Amino acid sequence: MNISRRKALALTGAAGASIVASPFIRPSWAAGEELKVGLLLPYSGTYAKLGEAITNGMQLFYDQNKDKFGGRTIKFVKVDDESAPPKATEYTNKLVLGEKVDVLMGTVHSGVALAMAKIAREAGLPTIIPNAGANDLTGGLCAPNIFRSSFANGQPGFATGKAMIDAGLKEAVTFTWRYAAGKESVNGFKDAFTQGGGKIIKDITIPFPNVQFQSALAEIASIKPQAVYSFYAGGGAAKYVKDWAAAKLSDNIQLWGPGFLTDGVEKVIGKAGDGVKTALHYVDDLDNAENKAFREAYAKAFKNNASVYAVQGFDAMHLLSVGLQAVKGDAGKRKEMFEAMGAASFNSPRGPFKLSKSHNPVQNFYLRELKDSKNHNRGLAVKALGDINKDCKMG
Ligand code: BEZ
């Protein structure tokens, strides 16, 4: 009989020796017993809509596949992390120590995720990152219990840089938020763009989550580069693209970025975003059966269009179901569970889903163009792009 230490101590107090003999001891979980999944996500601030879409995607996968979690029922426990790195440790501990969650899912902001992962790593807790791209999470700081259903920041950056070279661009200014995601995204972009012969004219940054873009836009107008590469997401991205259009820069300068610039904010941006080009591991009109079914079910359930964030939440729960099925619901069997998750391979709405040895998705990246409030698929930018950061040494 498999007995979790926490439950055994709760049942027997200090008299641990009597555990095995007692006929009243329950297994570490009973059929249908709740598994607590802690969601550390932003439900306020510039990334609030991203947290909401991820949560919806998770809920949708669970509602459609309740029988695929090894006999467990799932209870979600939510904490709003506010995308605030200084509060990340406190909020993670609320879930890990306070709620004693069995599984941790989080988060969106790279800085918050780095603090969260430190705690998760020490606790050995099954953890799935449904967005945050900090390269180190599946690089130098990788761990057997940490998985990502999204991307490493360098991946979309690299794919966008390659697509810009393929489009014949030769010079660019970068303009991003000044934190891990912006920096790593720009580095990935520069790798591909400079390898392809492109030249970086200037790097401009503003602090996260500042949305005062005007003075940088004026500077860009005076530089007149062929193109600008920008990492922004959520509410900040919507405002940026609208400010860009209002400044009438599109007449002479192309705006490019990783797909976060236009994903999930198409309607808010409206016609102002026509012509903005991005690269990402997902695009709404991907022609596969899983995507069509997913988008239809999502729209029906949430009266809203699905986004890349919803896909990442959906796939995070898919990954968890693979792990729990392998251990028949006993999340205490961590080694077996992690092995099954690491070897997971399934068809996602984004296309084929599998993980590298460092637990980061190896995936296709698509060139997209925003037109009439829709991101359109303009073809493959990079096929099966893997980890940019190769520092992972699994302990
Ligand atoms: C990040 O902080 O890693 C991130 C946030 C939003 C979109 C993409 C990446």
Boltz pocket constraint, residues with backbone or C-beta under 6 A from the ligand:
constraints:
  - pocket:
      binder: B
      contacts: [[A, 108], [A, 109], [A, 110], [A, 111], [A, 131], [A, 132], [A, 133], [A, 134], [A, 153], [A, 181], [A, 233], [A, 260]]
      max_distance: 6.0
